[in-house]
Structure formats: C-alpha cells, structure tokens
Amino acid sequence: MNKRAIVYIALFLVLGLFIYQSQYSHQVNIPPVISKNEILNDFKDDDVPDGVGETLSVTHIFFPVGFQGQKGDVFYVTMKTGDKVLTRYYIIQEDKNNHDALDYNVKETWEDFQPPDGKYQTFVHSHGQWKEKK
C-alpha cells in the first residue's frame, strides 16, 4: 500500500477521534435551583420574627404555576399575628456570597392581602406540617 494513503487514513482517523471526543466531552452546566421542599422546610417553624418585635405565624405559601425554583422565580408567604395579615413577595436571586448558588429575598410586603385561590399551588401550614391545598 502507498505510504501517502496510510498517512491520509491515519490523519482521517485522528481527526475523526478528535471530533468525536470534542462533541461528547462538553460538560452541561445545570443552573442551580431552590426546590419547593427547601422553601417549605425553611418556613416550617411556626413563628417568624418580623424585625420590629412582633412574631408572625406562617399560614400559607403560594407557588405560581410553572415555578421551577430558578433565578427570577417568585413565591408568596402569608403570615399573621393576631388579626393582622401580611403577605411577603419573595424573588429567587443569585446568592451574594456564592455565585453558584441561589437565595431568596423579600421584594415587597403587603398588609391584608392574600393571593387568590386557584391561581397558585397553595400549601397550608398546620401544626408544624405543610399540606397542599387542593
């Protein structure tokens, strides 16, 4: 067999191996998420301090349809103390201390407001347990 043909075949084999490895060696970066269970566990305690001396009892968490726990997703937490009802609007953002993780922060707080039934996946807090409202 001709030396030139052997060199060409070897070159094509090396080139083919290089292309094959470069296609399958890319790592897929999966974006970080915060699951619903993580959020529910974070609010599992009955009482949450409000920062001005009052203690609020968490009653509901509302997740919009399509909530995936990714950066930019939102959810709502309803709390009450006595006859005062507060709903906090949280947004999931990049953690300031760890750019590969996510955290959530209060964006707004509303008094005497609760998201409407039927538009959200709703969890009700009762006796230290979360139950999905159907």
DSSP file (Angstrom, degrees, kcal/mol; ACC not computed):
  #  RESIDUE AA STRUCTURE BP1 BP2  ACC     N-H-->O    O-->H-N    N-H-->O    O-->H-N    TCO  KAPPA ALPHA  PHI   PSI    X-CA   Y-CA   Z-CA
    1    1 A M              0   0    0      0, 0.0     2,-0.1     0, 0.0     5,-0.0   0.000 360.0 360.0 360.0 148.3    0.0    0.0    0.0
    2    2 A N     >  -     0   0    0      1,-0.1     4,-1.7     4,-0.0     5,-0.1  -0.397 360.0-134.8 -68.7 137.3    1.1    3.5   -0.8
    3    3 A K  H  > S+     0   0    0      1,-0.2     4,-2.3     2,-0.2     5,-0.2   0.874 106.5  56.4 -60.4 -38.1    2.7    5.5    2.1
    4    4 A R  H  > S+     0   0    0      1,-0.2     4,-2.4     2,-0.2    -1,-0.2   0.902 105.3  50.8 -62.4 -41.6    0.7    8.5    1.2
    5    5 A A  H  > S+     0   0    0      2,-0.2     4,-2.4     1,-0.2    -1,-0.2   0.894 109.6  50.9 -63.8 -40.7   -2.6    6.5    1.6
    6    6 A I  H  X S+     0   0    0     -4,-1.7     4,-2.5     2,-0.2    -2,-0.2   0.914 110.2  49.3 -63.5 -43.2   -1.5    5.3    5.0
    7    7 A V  H  X S+     0   0    0     -4,-2.3     4,-2.6     2,-0.2    -2,-0.2   0.921 112.0  48.6 -62.3 -44.5   -0.8    8.8    6.1
    8    8 A Y  H  X S+     0   0    0     -4,-2.4     4,-2.6     2,-0.2    -2,-0.2   0.912 111.7  48.8 -63.1 -42.5   -4.1   10.1    4.9
    9    9 A I  H  X S+     0   0    0     -4,-2.4     4,-2.3     2,-0.2    -2,-0.2   0.927 112.6  48.1 -63.1 -44.5   -6.0    7.2    6.6
   10   10 A A  H  X S+     0   0    0     -4,-2.5     4,-2.5     2,-0.2    -2,-0.2   0.906 111.6  50.7 -62.4 -42.2   -4.1    7.9    9.9
   11   11 A L  H  X S+     0   0    0     -4,-2.6     4,-2.7     1,-0.2    -2,-0.2   0.922 110.7  48.1 -61.6 -44.7   -4.9   11.6    9.6
   12   12 A F  H  X S+     0   0    0     -4,-2.6     4,-2.6     2,-0.2    -2,-0.2   0.886 111.8  50.2 -63.9 -38.7   -8.6   11.0    9.0
   13   13 A L  H  X S+     0   0    0     -4,-2.3     4,-2.5     2,-0.2    -2,-0.2   0.928 112.8  45.6 -64.8 -45.2   -8.7    8.6   12.0
   14   14 A V  H  X S+     0   0    0     -4,-2.5     4,-2.3     2,-0.2    -2,-0.2   0.921 114.9  48.1 -64.2 -43.8   -7.0   11.1   14.3
   15   15 A L  H  X S+     0   0    0     -4,-2.7     4,-2.3    -5,-0.2    -2,-0.2   0.908 112.2  49.2 -63.3 -42.6   -9.3   13.9   13.0
   16   16 A G  H  X S+     0   0    0     -4,-2.6     4,-2.4     2,-0.2    -2,-0.2   0.898 111.2  49.6 -63.6 -41.6  -12.4   11.7   13.5
   17   17 A L  H  X S+     0   0    0     -4,-2.5     4,-2.4     2,-0.2     5,-0.2   0.902 110.6  50.6 -64.1 -41.2  -11.4   10.8   17.0
   18   18 A F  H  X S+     0   0    0     -4,-2.3     4,-2.2     2,-0.2    -2,-0.2   0.927 112.1  46.2 -61.9 -46.3  -10.8   14.4   17.9
   19   19 A I  H  X S+     0   0    0     -4,-2.3     4,-1.7     2,-0.2    -2,-0.2   0.915 112.3  51.2 -63.9 -43.5  -14.2   15.5   16.6
   20   20 A Y  H  X S+     0   0    0     -4,-2.4     4,-1.3     1,-0.2    -2,-0.2   0.927 113.0  44.6 -60.6 -46.5  -15.9   12.6   18.4
   21   21 A Q  H  X S+     0   0    0     -4,-2.4     4,-1.0     1,-0.2    -1,-0.2   0.868 110.4  54.1 -68.3 -36.6  -14.3   13.4   21.7
   22   22 A S  H  < S+     0   0    0     -4,-2.2     4,-0.3     1,-0.2    -1,-0.2   0.828 107.9  51.3 -69.4 -29.4  -14.9   17.2   21.4
   23   23 A Q  H  < S+     0   0    0     -4,-1.7     3,-0.2     1,-0.2    -1,-0.2   0.848 119.1  34.2 -73.3 -34.0  -18.7   16.5   20.9
   24   24 A Y  H  < S+     0   0    0     -4,-1.3    -2,-0.2     1,-0.2    -1,-0.2   0.382 105.3  68.5-106.1   2.9  -19.1   14.3   23.9
   25   25 A S     <  +     0   0    0     -4,-1.0     2,-0.3    -5,-0.1    -1,-0.2   0.479  68.4 113.0-101.7  -1.9  -16.7   15.9   26.4
   26   26 A H        -     0   0    0     -4,-0.3     2,-0.4    -3,-0.2    -3,-0.0  -0.520  64.6-133.1 -70.7 132.9  -18.6   19.1   26.9
   27   27 A Q        -     0   0    0     -2,-0.3     2,-0.6     1,-0.0    -2,-0.1  -0.705  13.6-131.5 -86.5 137.3  -19.9   19.4   30.4
   28   28 A V        -     0   0    0     -2,-0.4     2,-0.8     1,-0.0    -1,-0.0  -0.788  15.2-140.6 -89.7 122.6  -23.5   20.6   30.7
   29   29 A N        -     0   0    0     -2,-0.6    -1,-0.0     1,-0.0    -2,-0.0  -0.751  13.5-156.8 -85.5 111.7  -23.9   23.4   33.3
   30   30 A I        -     0   0    0     -2,-0.8     3,-0.1     1,-0.0    -2,-0.0  -0.785  20.7-123.2 -88.4 123.2  -27.1   22.7   35.2
   31   31 A P        -     0   0    0      0, 0.0    69,-0.1     0, 0.0    70,-0.0  -0.351  31.1-103.7 -66.3 146.1  -28.4   26.0   36.6
   32   32 A P        -     0   0    0      0, 0.0    39,-0.4     0, 0.0     2,-0.3  -0.339  41.9-170.3 -67.5 151.6  -28.9   26.0   40.4
   33   33 A V        -     0   0    0     37,-0.1     2,-0.5    69,-0.1    37,-0.2  -0.949  23.4-139.0-137.9 159.0  -32.4   25.7   41.7
   34   34 A I        -     0   0    0     35,-2.0    69,-0.0    -2,-0.3     2,-0.0  -0.989  31.0-139.3-116.0 119.0  -34.2   26.0   45.1
   35   35 A S     >  -     0   0    0     -2,-0.5     4,-1.8     1,-0.1     5,-0.2  -0.316  18.5-116.0 -77.8 160.8  -36.9   23.3   45.4
   36   36 A K  H  > S+     0   0    0      1,-0.2     4,-3.0     2,-0.2     5,-0.2   0.889 117.3  56.7 -59.3 -39.6  -40.3   23.8   46.8
   37   37 A N  H  > S+     0   0    0      1,-0.2     4,-2.5     2,-0.2    -1,-0.2   0.878 104.0  52.2 -62.6 -37.9  -39.4   21.4   49.6
   38   38 A E  H  > S+     0   0    0      2,-0.2     4,-2.1     1,-0.2    -1,-0.2   0.929 112.3  45.5 -61.9 -44.7  -36.4   23.5   50.6
   39   39 A I  H  X S+     0   0    0     -4,-1.8     4,-1.5     2,-0.2    -2,-0.2   0.930 112.4  50.5 -65.0 -45.8  -38.6   26.6   50.8
   40   40 A L  H  < S+     0   0    0     -4,-3.0     3,-0.2     1,-0.2    -1,-0.2   0.900 111.4  49.1 -59.8 -40.9  -41.3   24.8   52.8
   41   41 A N  H >< S+     0   0    0     -4,-2.5     3,-1.4     1,-0.2     4,-0.3   0.870 106.0  56.8 -66.4 -36.4  -38.6   23.5   55.2
   42   42 A D  H 3< S+     0   0    0     -4,-2.1     3,-0.3     1,-0.3    -1,-0.2   0.831 114.8  38.4 -62.9 -31.0  -37.2   27.0   55.6
   43   43 A F  T 3< S+     0   0    0     -4,-1.5    -1,-0.3    -3,-0.2    -2,-0.2   0.090  84.5 108.2-105.6  21.5  -40.7   28.2   56.7
   44   44 A K    <   +     0   0    0     -3,-1.4    -1,-0.2    -5,-0.1    -2,-0.1   0.832  54.3  92.1 -70.5 -32.2  -41.6   25.1   58.7
   45   45 A D  S    S-     0   0    0     -4,-0.3    13,-0.3    -3,-0.3    83,-0.0  -0.348  79.9-131.4 -61.9 143.4  -41.2   26.8   62.1
   46   46 A D  S    S+     0   0    0     11,-0.1    12,-1.4     1,-0.1     2,-0.4   0.851  85.9  50.9 -65.1 -35.2  -44.5   28.2   63.3
   47   47 A D  E     -A   57   0A   0     10,-0.2    10,-0.2    32,-0.0    -2,-0.1  -0.870  57.6-174.7-118.1 139.6  -43.1   31.6   64.2
   48   48 A V  E     -A   56   0A   0      8,-3.1     8,-3.0    -2,-0.4     2,-0.1  -0.995  27.7-125.4-128.3 124.3  -41.0   34.1   62.2
   49   49 A P  E     -A   55   0A   0      0, 0.0     6,-0.2     0, 0.0    -2,-0.0  -0.453  12.6-154.1 -67.5 142.5  -39.7   37.3   63.7
   50   50 A D        -     0   0    0      4,-2.3     5,-0.1    -2,-0.1     0, 0.0   0.462  37.6-112.9 -98.9  -0.8  -40.7   40.4   61.7
   51   51 A G  S    S+     0   0    0      3,-0.4     4,-0.1     1,-0.0     0, 0.0   0.329 104.1  75.1  91.0  -8.8  -37.8   42.6   62.7
   52   52 A V  S    S-     0   0    0      2,-0.3     3,-0.1     0, 0.0    -1,-0.0   0.068 119.5 -84.7-123.6  24.0  -39.8   45.1   64.7
   53   53 A G  S    S+     0   0    0      1,-0.3     2,-0.3     0, 0.0     0, 0.0   0.303  95.1 110.4  97.4  -9.6  -40.5   43.0   67.8
   54   54 A E        -     0   0    0     27,-0.0    -4,-2.3    -6,-0.0     2,-0.5  -0.684  58.9-137.8 -98.1 154.6  -43.6   41.0   66.6
   55   55 A T  E     -A   49   0A   0     -2,-0.3     2,-0.4    -6,-0.2    -8,-0.0  -0.954  17.1-155.4-112.3 127.7  -43.7   37.3   65.9
   56   56 A L  E     -A   48   0A   0     -8,-3.0    -8,-3.1    -2,-0.5     2,-0.6  -0.814   8.4-139.2-103.9 140.1  -45.6   36.3   62.8
   57   57 A S  E     -AB  47  80A   0     23,-2.9    23,-2.2    -2,-0.4     2,-0.3  -0.874  21.0-129.3 -97.6 124.3  -47.1   32.8   62.3
   58   58 A V  E     + B   0  79A   0    -12,-1.4    21,-0.3    -2,-0.6     3,-0.1  -0.563  35.3 165.6 -72.9 130.8  -46.7   31.4   58.7
   59   59 A T  E     +     0   0A   0     19,-3.1    66,-2.8     1,-0.4     2,-0.3   0.735  55.9  11.8-115.6 -38.0  -50.0   30.3   57.4
   60   60 A H  E     -CB 124  78A   0     18,-1.5    18,-2.5    64,-0.2     2,-0.4  -0.982  46.8-159.2-144.1 151.0  -49.7   29.8   53.6
   61   61 A I  E     -CB 123  77A   0     62,-2.0    62,-2.6    -2,-0.3     2,-0.5  -0.998  16.3-159.9-128.4 132.8  -47.1   29.6   50.8
   62   62 A F  E     -CB 122  76A   0     14,-2.8    14,-2.3    -2,-0.4    60,-0.2  -0.951   5.1-169.3-116.4 123.8  -48.2   30.2   47.2
   63   63 A F  E     -C  121   0A   0     58,-2.5    58,-3.1    -2,-0.5    12,-0.1  -0.958  24.6-125.2-110.6 125.3  -46.1   29.0   44.2
   64   64 A P  E >   -C  120   0A   0      0, 0.0     3,-1.8     0, 0.0    56,-0.2  -0.266  39.4 -87.5 -62.4 154.1  -47.2   30.3   40.8
   65   65 A V  T 3  S+     0   0    0     54,-0.7    55,-0.0     1,-0.3    54,-0.0  -0.416 119.0  29.2 -59.5 135.0  -47.9   27.7   38.1
   66   66 A G  T 3  S+     0   0    0      1,-0.3    -1,-0.3    -3,-0.1     2,-0.2   0.499  80.8 160.4  89.6   4.1  -44.7   26.9   36.3
   67   67 A F    <   +     0   0    0     -3,-1.8    -1,-0.3     1,-0.2   -31,-0.1  -0.422   8.5 165.9 -61.8 127.1  -42.5   27.5   39.4
   68   68 A Q        -     0   0    0     -2,-0.2    -1,-0.2     2,-0.1     3,-0.1   0.429  51.5-113.9-121.8  -5.9  -39.1   25.8   38.9
   69   69 A G        +     0   0    0      1,-0.2   -35,-2.0   -36,-0.1     2,-0.1   0.704  69.0 139.4  79.7  19.5  -37.0   27.4   41.6
   70   70 A Q    >   -     0   0    0    -37,-0.2     3,-2.4     1,-0.2    22,-0.3  -0.472  66.1 -68.8 -93.6 167.2  -34.7   29.1   39.2
   71   71 A K  T 3  S+     0   0    0    -39,-0.4    22,-0.2     1,-0.3    -1,-0.2  -0.306 123.9  24.4 -53.4 128.3  -33.3   32.6   39.3
   72   72 A G  T 3  S+     0   0    0     20,-3.0    -1,-0.3     1,-0.4    21,-0.1   0.162  89.8 127.5  98.1 -17.4  -36.1   35.1   38.8
   73   73 A D    <   -     0   0    0     -3,-2.4    19,-2.8    18,-0.1    -1,-0.4  -0.360  43.6-154.1 -68.9 154.9  -38.9   32.8   40.0
   74   74 A V  E     + D   0  91A   0     17,-0.2     2,-0.3    -3,-0.1    17,-0.2  -0.862  16.4 178.4-127.9 161.2  -41.2   34.2   42.7
   75   75 A F  E     - D   0  90A   0     15,-1.7    15,-2.9    -2,-0.3     2,-0.4  -0.961  20.6-128.6-154.6 166.5  -43.4   32.9   45.5
   76   76 A Y  E     -BD  62  89A   0    -14,-2.3   -14,-2.8    -2,-0.3     2,-0.4  -0.940  10.7-162.8-124.6 140.9  -45.6   34.4   48.2
   77   77 A V  E     -BD  61  88A   0     11,-2.3    11,-3.0    -2,-0.4     2,-0.5  -0.990   8.8-155.6-125.0 123.9  -45.7   33.7   52.0
   78   78 A T  E     +BD  60  87A   0    -18,-2.5   -19,-3.1    -2,-0.4   -18,-1.5  -0.849  18.5 173.3-101.2 133.8  -48.7   34.7   54.1
   79   79 A M  E     -BD  58  86A   0      7,-3.2     7,-3.1    -2,-0.5     2,-0.3  -0.919   9.6-164.1-133.6 157.1  -48.2   35.3   57.8
   80   80 A K  E     -BD  57  85A   0    -23,-2.2   -23,-2.9    -2,-0.3     2,-0.4  -0.996  14.4-172.1-145.0 154.1  -50.4   36.6   60.6
   81   81 A T  E >  S- D   0  84A   0      3,-2.2     3,-2.4    -2,-0.3     2,-0.3  -0.951  75.1 -38.9-140.4 119.6  -50.2   37.9   64.1
   82   82 A G  T 3  S-     0   0    0     -2,-0.4   -26,-0.0     1,-0.3     0, 0.0  -0.497 126.1 -27.4  61.9-123.9  -53.4   38.5   65.9
   83   83 A D  T 3  S+     0   0    0     -2,-0.3     2,-0.5    -3,-0.1    -1,-0.3   0.234 114.5 106.8-106.0  13.4  -55.8   39.9   63.3
   84   84 A K  E <   -D   81   0A   0     -3,-2.4    -3,-2.2    27,-0.0     2,-0.5  -0.823  52.2-164.7 -93.4 125.7  -53.0   41.4   61.2
   85   85 A V  E     -D   80   0A   0     -2,-0.5    27,-3.0    -5,-0.2     2,-0.4  -0.940   6.6-176.3-114.0 130.0  -52.3   39.5   57.9
   86   86 A L  E     -DE  79 111A   0     -7,-3.1    -7,-3.2    -2,-0.5     2,-0.5  -0.965  10.2-161.8-123.2 141.7  -49.1   40.1   55.9
   87   87 A T  E     -DE  78 110A   0     23,-2.7    23,-2.8    -2,-0.4     2,-0.4  -0.992  10.1-156.3-121.4 126.6  -48.1   38.6   52.5
   88   88 A R  E     -DE  77 109A   0    -11,-3.0   -11,-2.3    -2,-0.5     2,-0.6  -0.865   6.8-145.9-105.2 135.7  -44.5   38.7   51.5
   89   89 A Y  E     -DE  76 108A   0     19,-3.0    18,-3.8    -2,-0.4    19,-1.3  -0.892  21.1-167.0-101.0 115.6  -43.4   38.6   47.9
   90   90 A Y  E     -DE  75 106A   0    -15,-2.9   -15,-1.7    -2,-0.6     2,-0.4  -0.806   7.7-162.2-107.4 145.6  -40.1   36.7   47.5
   91   91 A I  E     -DE  74 105A   0     14,-2.2    14,-2.0    -2,-0.3     2,-0.5  -0.985  20.8-125.7-125.6 139.3  -37.9   36.5   44.5
   92   92 A I  E     + E   0 104A   0    -19,-2.8   -20,-3.0    -2,-0.4     2,-0.3  -0.722  40.9 167.4 -86.0 127.0  -35.1   34.0   43.9
   93   93 A Q  E     - E   0 103A   0     10,-3.4    10,-3.0    -2,-0.5     2,-0.2  -0.829  43.1 -77.4-133.5 168.5  -31.8   35.6   43.2
   94   94 A E  E     - E   0 102A   0     -2,-0.3     8,-0.3     8,-0.2     2,-0.2  -0.495  56.0-106.9 -66.0 135.2  -28.1   34.7   42.9
   95   95 A D        -     0   0    0      6,-2.4     6,-0.2     3,-0.5    -1,-0.1  -0.472  21.0-141.9 -65.4 131.4  -26.6   34.3   46.4
   96   96 A K  S    S+     0   0    0      1,-0.2     3,-0.2    -2,-0.2    -1,-0.1   0.792  99.6  41.3 -67.8 -28.0  -24.3   37.3   47.1
   97   97 A N  S    S+     0   0    0      1,-0.3     2,-0.4     2,-0.0    -1,-0.2   0.727 124.1  33.4 -91.7 -24.4  -21.7   35.2   48.8
   98   98 A N    >   -     0   0    0      3,-0.1     3,-1.9     1,-0.1    -3,-0.5  -0.896  62.7-166.2-137.3 103.3  -21.8   32.2   46.5
   99   99 A H  T 3  S+     0   0    0     -2,-0.4    -1,-0.1     1,-0.3    -3,-0.1   0.590  88.6  61.1 -69.6  -9.9  -22.4   32.9   42.8
  100  100 A D  T 3  S+     0   0    0     -6,-0.1    -1,-0.3   -69,-0.1     2,-0.3   0.347 103.0  61.3 -94.7   5.9  -23.0   29.3   42.1
  101  101 A A  S <  S-     0   0    0     -3,-1.9    -6,-2.4    -6,-0.2     2,-0.3  -0.803  73.5-130.1-127.6 168.3  -26.0   29.2   44.5
  102  102 A L  E     +E   94   0A   0     -2,-0.3     2,-0.3    -8,-0.3    -8,-0.2  -0.828  19.0 179.0-118.1 157.8  -29.4   30.8   44.8
  103  103 A D  E     -E   93   0A   0    -10,-3.0   -10,-3.4    -2,-0.3     2,-0.4  -0.919  21.0-128.6-144.1 166.8  -31.1   32.6   47.7
  104  104 A Y  E     -E   92   0A   0     -2,-0.3     2,-0.3   -12,-0.3   -12,-0.2  -0.960  20.6-171.2-125.7 147.8  -34.5   34.3   48.0
  105  105 A N  E     -E   91   0A   0    -14,-2.0   -14,-2.2    -2,-0.4     2,-0.3  -0.956  33.3 -98.7-136.3 150.8  -35.2   37.7   49.4
  106  106 A V  E     +E   90   0A   0     -2,-0.3   -16,-0.3   -16,-0.2     3,-0.1  -0.547  35.6 176.3 -68.7 125.7  -38.3   39.7   50.3
  107  107 A K  E     -     0   0A   0    -18,-3.8     2,-0.3     1,-0.4   -17,-0.2   0.812  65.7  -4.9 -96.6 -42.7  -39.2   42.0   47.4
  108  108 A E  E     -E   89   0A   0    -19,-1.3   -19,-3.0     2,-0.0    -1,-0.4  -0.978  56.1-148.5-148.6 159.0  -42.4   43.5   48.8
  109  109 A T  E     -E   88   0A   0     -2,-0.3     2,-0.4   -21,-0.2   -21,-0.2  -1.000  14.3-168.5-131.1 133.3  -44.8   43.1   51.8
  110  110 A W  E     -E   87   0A   0    -23,-2.8   -23,-2.7    -2,-0.4     3,-0.5  -0.958  14.0-137.4-122.7 140.0  -48.5   43.8   51.6
  111  111 A E  E    S+E   86   0A   0     -2,-0.4   -25,-0.2   -25,-0.2     3,-0.1  -0.715  83.2   4.5 -92.0 146.2  -51.0   44.0   54.5
  112  112 A D  S    S+     0   0    0    -27,-3.0     2,-0.4    -2,-0.3    -1,-0.2   0.844 100.5 120.9  51.5  42.3  -54.4   42.4   54.4
  113  113 A F        +     0   0    0     -3,-0.5    -1,-0.2   -28,-0.2    -3,-0.1  -0.998  34.0 175.1-134.4 139.1  -53.7   40.7   51.1
  114  114 A Q        -     0   0    0     -2,-0.4     3,-0.1    -3,-0.1   -27,-0.0  -0.985  39.4-106.5-139.4 132.2  -53.7   37.0   50.1
  115  115 A P        -     0   0    0      0, 0.0     5,-0.1     0, 0.0   -37,-0.0  -0.202  49.7 -94.3 -54.8 148.4  -53.2   35.7   46.6
  116  116 A P    >   -     0   0    0      0, 0.0     3,-1.0     0, 0.0     4,-0.3  -0.303  40.2-104.7 -69.0 147.7  -56.4   34.4   45.1
  117  117 A D  T 3  S+     0   0    0      1,-0.2     4,-0.1     2,-0.1    -3,-0.0  -0.339  99.5  28.7 -65.7 149.4  -57.3   30.7   45.3
  118  118 A G  T 3  S+     0   0    0      2,-0.4    -1,-0.2     1,-0.1     3,-0.0   0.187 101.5  79.0  89.4 -17.6  -57.0   28.6   42.2
  119  119 A K  S <  S+     0   0    0     -3,-1.0   -54,-0.7   -55,-0.0     2,-0.3   0.546  94.7  41.7 -98.2  -8.3  -54.1   30.5   40.5
  120  120 A Y  E    S-C   64   0A   0     -4,-0.3     2,-0.8   -56,-0.2    -2,-0.4  -0.921  84.8-107.6-136.0 156.2  -51.3   29.1   42.6
  121  121 A Q  E     -C   63   0A   0    -58,-3.1   -58,-2.5    -2,-0.3     2,-0.4  -0.818  51.1-157.3 -81.1 115.4  -50.2   25.8   44.1
  122  122 A T  E     -CF  62 133A   0     -2,-0.8    11,-3.1    11,-0.5     2,-0.4  -0.818  17.9-167.0-109.3 134.5  -51.0   26.5   47.7
  123  123 A F  E     -CF  61 132A   0    -62,-2.6   -62,-2.0    -2,-0.4     2,-0.4  -0.973  10.9-151.6-117.7 133.6  -49.6   24.9   50.8
  124  124 A V  E     -CF  60 131A   0      7,-3.2     7,-2.3    -2,-0.4     2,-0.5  -0.878   9.8-139.0-107.5 134.5  -51.2   25.4   54.2
  125  125 A H  E     + F   0 130A   0    -66,-2.8     2,-0.3    -2,-0.4     5,-0.2  -0.819  31.9 161.4 -96.2 123.8  -49.2   25.3   57.4
  126  126 A S  E >   - F   0 129A   0      3,-2.8     3,-1.3    -2,-0.5   -67,-0.0  -0.943  65.0 -16.2-147.6 121.6  -50.8   23.5   60.3
  127  127 A H  T 3  S-     0   0    0     -2,-0.3     3,-0.1     1,-0.3    -1,-0.1   0.874 126.9 -50.5  55.4  43.8  -49.2   22.1   63.5
  128  128 A G  T 3  S+     0   0    0      1,-0.2     2,-0.3   -84,-0.1    -1,-0.3   0.575 119.3 104.6  76.1   9.6  -45.7   22.2   62.0
  129  129 A Q  E <   -F  126   0A   0     -3,-1.3    -3,-2.8     2,-0.0     2,-0.5  -0.918  63.1-136.4-123.9 148.2  -46.7   20.4   58.8
  130  130 A W  E     -F  125   0A   0     -2,-0.3     2,-0.4    -5,-0.2    -5,-0.2  -0.896  22.0-177.0-101.9 131.7  -47.2   21.6   55.3
  131  131 A K  E     -F  124   0A   0     -7,-2.3    -7,-3.2    -2,-0.5     2,-0.3  -0.996  27.8-120.1-128.2 134.1  -50.3   20.3   53.4
  132  132 A E  E     -F  123   0A   0     -2,-0.4     2,-0.5    -9,-0.2    -9,-0.3  -0.554  25.0-132.5 -73.7 131.2  -51.1   21.1   49.8
  133  133 A K  E      F  122   0A   0    -11,-3.1   -11,-0.5    -2,-0.3    -1,-0.1  -0.731 360.0 360.0 -84.5 125.0  -54.5   22.7   49.4
  134  134 A K              0   0    0     -2,-0.5    -1,-0.1   -13,-0.1   -11,-0.0   0.435 360.0 360.0 -93.1 360.0  -56.5   21.1   46.7
